[in-house]
């Protein structure tokens, strides 16, 4: 959800900047066609155009920052958490990846039985910039435990994920 909000927010800002640019062009055409008498000289027209362009360039991003994204996407039916287990209520304890931090080592453990028909398929650790720090794929014979090294000096949010072949995609968000 965070990744999509950032994308939508950036697109919204570009939309508003484009919108204000279109208004500026329309105003200039209107002024040129219908208000030529108001423009005493070419110099006045250029000064007005520059002032309007600077105003639009400064105002558009400031106005867009206060706007909500055009689309709010609820991922609770795709990504499950301890707080929002959705249709898998009472499955949280055996599907949400547990986190152990030891220096710059992060160990993910999913307390889940492993059989040929029901098992944890994968763990992934992702940083706040959407960069995958590491991923481990499991077979039914494996224990769902994985260890990753975070970059030296990294501070911020991390996303630990666990995927079950029957109970979907689970996430645990934490800070280091």
N, C-alpha and C positions, 0 to 999 in steps of 0.2 A: 504494500500500500504506500509506503514511504517513497519507493522508487517511482511509482506512477504519479504520485502527487507532485514530485519534483519535476517530472516531465511535463505534466499538464500545466503546472504553474509557469514554467518557462514558455510554453506555447501561448498561454494567456497573455503574458507580457509582450510577446512578439505580435500577437493579434492587436493589442491595444496600440502599440507603436504604429503598426500598419494602418489602423483605423484613423489615428490622428494625422498621419501623413496624407491619407486620402482626403480628410477634411481640409487640410491645408491646400492641397491641389485644387479641390473644388472651390474653396474661397478665392484663390488666386484667379481661377477662370471666371468666377462670378464678378470679381472686382474688375478684371480686364474687360469683360463684355459689357457690363452694365454700369460700372462706376468709373469709367475712364475720366470723367470730369473731376473726380475726387483725387485722382493721381495726377498731380500737376507736372510731374516729370518722371523720367525713367529712374533717376536716383531715389526718389521717394518710394517708387515701387520696389526697388531692390532692397532698400532699408527695411521696408515693411515685411518683405518676404523673408529676409534673414532673421528678423526679430520673431516672426511667427514660427519659423523652423526651429530656432533655439528654444522657444517656449514649448513647442510640441515635444521636442527631444527630451527636455527636462521633465515636463509634466507627465508624459505617458508612462514612463517606468514608475514614477512615484504613485500615480493613480493605480497602476496595475498591481503594485505590491499590496495594496489594501483590498484587492478583489479576491474572492474565493475562487478556487479552480472551477473551470466550467463543468467538470465531471468529478463526482465523488464516487469512488469505487469501494465497495465493501467486499473484502476478500475472505470474510469469515467462513464462507462455504468452501473455500479452496485451501486456506492455510489455517490450521487449528492450533490453538494455544491452551495453556492451562486455564486461563481466564475465559477463553471462548472455544470450548470443545465442540460446539455445534452438535451435529447428529451423533458424535462419538462420546457423548457424556459418559463419565465413569471409565474412560479409556486413557485419561490424561497421564496418570502415574506410570503407565507402561509404554507411553509413546512420546511424551515431551522429553527432549534430550536434557539430561542433567549435566551441570557444568562444574568442573573442578579447575581452579586457577592455581598454578604453582609457578611464580615468576612470570616468564613469558611463554610458558607451556599451558595450553588449554586442553583439557581432556573432556570429551563428550561421551556420556554413557546413556544408553537407552535400556532401561530395565524391562526387557521384553524377551519372551521365549522365542526360540528359533527352531522352526521345523520346515520341512520341504514345502508346506502349503501356506505357512504364515510366518513371516520374518521381516526384520528391518533390512531394507535394501541399501540405504545410503545415509551417511552423515555429511554435512557440509558446514563450513565456517566461513562467514562473509563479513567484511568490514563495513564501516559506515559509508564508504565510497563505492559500494557494490562490487568490490574486488574479492574474488574467492581466495581465501587464505589457504584452504585445503579441502579436500573431499576424499571420502573413503567409501568404496562399494563393498558390500558384504554378500556372502553366500549363506545359505541356511546353516552351514557347518560352523560359521564364525560367531564370535561374541560381538555384539554391537558396541564396541568401545574404540574410540579413535583419539589420537593426540596430535595437536598442531602447535606450531611455534608462531606466535604473533611477532610482527616486526618490532625491533628494538625501539623503545620509547613510544610505542603506539598507545594513545589514550582515546577513549571514546566508546561508541556503541559497537557491539558485535552481535551477529545473528547466527545462532546455532540451529541447524535443521536436521530432522530425522524423517525418513520416508518409510512407511510400512506398506507392504504390498496389498494389505486388505483395508487399512484404516487411514490411508492417505498421508498428507504432508503436514508435519508438525514443526513449530518454531518456538524458540526461547530467545528472548532479547535480553542482553545484559551489558553492563559497562565495565571497562577495565581502566 
